[in-house]
Amino acid sequence: MIATNAIIFILVGLFGYVIGRWSDNYLNFWIGDPHWLPDHWIYGLLLIIIGLFVFQNYLGLSLFSFGVGHFISDLKDFLNLKFYGSDNKDKSQRRFWHID
């Protein structure tokens, strides 16, 4: 049971990472890279907080795991304390499987 829960935790976190990378590399260009939207590490942090403090069950663990993956996908902007603004990336600069 513990091994199954650990695998699910890792897979949900990986899914959060993939969604974060997709939103940074594709959705961001699709909506025009607006300067007024917050960076997506903030959404990951909110999901972590909601998962820890609001839901005290399996849903909370899943939200926490998804939030961690989403947060890690934009770790560079968090470390630079970039809260909002355009990424000013070119489509040729897109790399999917890295931490940005």
C-alpha positions as CSV (number, residue, x, y, z in Angstrom):
1,M,0.0,0.0,0.0
2,I,2.8,2.4,0.9
3,A,4.6,1.6,-2.4
4,T,1.5,2.2,-4.4
5,N,0.9,5.6,-2.7
6,A,4.5,6.6,-3.3
7,I,4.2,5.7,-7.0
8,I,1.0,7.7,-7.3
9,F,2.6,10.6,-5.5
10,I,5.6,10.6,-7.9
11,L,3.3,10.2,-11.0
12,V,1.0,13.1,-9.9
13,G,4.1,15.2,-9.3
14,L,5.5,14.4,-12.7
15,F,2.1,15.3,-14.2
16,G,2.3,18.7,-12.4
17,Y,5.8,19.2,-13.9
18,V,4.6,18.3,-17.4
19,I,1.6,20.7,-17.1
20,G,3.9,23.4,-15.9
21,R,6.4,22.9,-18.7
22,W,3.6,22.8,-21.3
23,S,2.1,26.0,-20.0
24,D,5.5,27.7,-20.1
25,N,6.4,26.5,-23.6
26,Y,3.1,26.4,-25.4
27,L,0.2,28.0,-23.5
28,N,2.3,31.1,-22.8
29,F,2.9,31.7,-26.6
30,W,-0.7,30.9,-27.4
31,I,-2.0,33.6,-25.0
32,G,0.6,36.2,-26.1
33,D,3.0,36.1,-23.1
34,P,1.1,38.8,-21.1
35,H,3.1,40.8,-18.7
36,W,0.4,41.1,-16.1
37,L,-0.1,37.3,-15.3
38,P,1.8,35.8,-12.4
39,D,4.5,33.3,-13.0
40,H,3.3,29.7,-12.8
41,W,5.5,28.8,-9.8
42,I,2.9,30.9,-7.8
43,Y,0.1,28.5,-8.8
44,G,2.3,25.6,-7.7
45,L,2.9,27.2,-4.4
46,L,-0.8,27.8,-3.9
47,L,-1.6,24.2,-4.7
48,I,1.0,23.1,-2.1
49,I,-0.6,25.3,0.5
50,I,-4.1,24.2,-0.3
51,G,-3.0,20.5,-0.3
52,L,-1.3,20.9,3.1
53,F,-3.8,22.9,5.0
54,V,-7.3,22.6,3.4
55,F,-7.6,18.9,2.6
56,Q,-6.4,16.4,5.1
57,N,-6.9,13.3,2.9
58,Y,-5.8,11.7,-0.3
59,L,-7.0,14.8,-2.3
60,G,-4.7,17.0,-0.2
61,L,-1.7,14.7,-0.9
62,S,-2.5,14.7,-4.6
63,L,-2.8,18.5,-4.7
64,F,0.4,18.8,-2.8
65,S,2.2,16.5,-5.2
66,F,0.9,18.2,-8.3
67,G,1.8,21.6,-6.8
68,V,5.4,20.5,-6.1
69,G,5.8,19.3,-9.7
70,H,4.3,22.5,-11.0
71,F,6.5,24.6,-8.7
72,I,9.7,22.8,-9.8
73,S,8.9,23.3,-13.4
74,D,9.4,27.1,-12.9
75,L,12.1,26.9,-10.2
76,K,14.4,29.4,-11.9
77,D,11.9,32.2,-11.8
78,F,11.2,31.4,-8.1
79,L,14.9,31.6,-7.3
80,N,15.1,35.0,-9.0
81,L,11.9,36.1,-7.1
82,K,10.1,36.8,-10.4
83,F,6.5,37.2,-9.5
84,Y,5.0,38.4,-12.8
85,G,6.0,39.7,-16.2
86,S,6.8,38.4,-19.6
87,D,9.3,35.7,-20.1
88,N,10.5,37.3,-23.4
89,K,11.3,33.9,-24.8
90,D,11.5,33.1,-28.5
91,K,10.0,29.9,-29.8
92,S,13.5,28.7,-30.7
93,Q,14.5,28.9,-27.0
94,R,11.9,26.3,-25.9
95,R,13.2,23.3,-24.1
96,F,10.7,21.0,-22.5
97,W,12.5,18.7,-20.1
98,H,14.5,21.1,-18.0
99,I,13.8,23.3,-15.0
100,D,13.1,26.9,-16.1
